[in-house]
Amino acid sequence: MRSFSAIDKASILVEALPYIKKFHGKTVVIKYGGNAMINEELKEAVLKDIVLMQLVGMRPVVVHGGGPDINDMLDKMKIESEFINGQRVTDADAMQVVEMVLTGKVNSSIVKYLNQDGGEAVGLSGADANLLVAHKKRTTVTAEDGTEHEVDLGMVGEVESVNVDLLNSLLDQGYIPVISPVAIGARGESYNVNADLAAGAVAAALKAEKLVLLTDVEGLYRDYKDKTSLISVLPVRLVEGLKAEGVIAGGMIPKIDCCVHAVKQGVGSVHILDGRVLHCILLEVFTREGIGTMVVNK
């Protein structure tokens, strides 16, 4: 492994300087999920990246998932899971587990790590001060004969409003909001919101400069089996065609949907990054090359 000299380190800092200047005071929403939440080395790297972003003057907001932890708890409680179009079907029993795991375990763990690394993080549920208000979400599936029909996903929600005043107040005071994607309904019911879609809604409401989605793939491939077919820049006008071709499918559907919604609502750009790469956020934000797939409304 190469040993970096003091001059090498200074050169890296100098390269990052224009990007630090460009994004100083800008809001960046990070959807934190995948292996970067499980592997301790990756977890430490991601959360240190977020603290560094705050210390150089950026305004990071974290929206997290927690699928593996939810799966483990559902298995222990012998509650079966089903996924449709990349979203977990959530009945009343599963919803209790989702809320307990995301808000009670995962959220507090992320906040603890960020604070230990020198950040000032505050944990929030979507239900806090009506941070995320949602309504019941339905999705459409296509049968083998080509007909489409609507499917009930249970207590799965779609965000209809975000308490921007609360988030801006915390950001203005120097805090990192860490949001669990459990939303509140009009009658006080809890909804499980896909973390990608929740992050997209938050970024759009804040008119963030960037939305970063951490995943377990390098980005969107035109052909998943061909690792040279990575799509580096994806204009939103091409999305529906790629869905029809089957290029965008499964768990990538909610990710791309959130990207499209965010950039159409004023987010500067959305980046799908491989969270398995150490310091992937810093590589994207503070270097010339960048990595992953960038979604733009151009």
Secondary structure, DSSP 4 states (H G I P E B T S, - for coil): -PPPPHHHHHHHHHHHHHHHHHHTT-EEEEEE-GGGGTSHHHHHHHHHHHHHHHHTT-EEEEEE--HHHHHHHHHHTT----EETTEE-B-HHHHHHHHIIIIIIIHHHHHHHHHHTT--EEEEETTGGGSEEEEEEEEEEE-TTS-EEEEEEEEEEEEEEE-HHHHHHHHHTT-EEEEE-EEE-TTS-EEE--HHHHHHHHHHHHT-SEEEEEESSSS-BSSTT-TT-B-SEEEGGGHHHHHHHTSS-TTHHHHHHHHHHHHHTT-SEEEEEETTSTTHHHHHHHSSS--SEEEE--
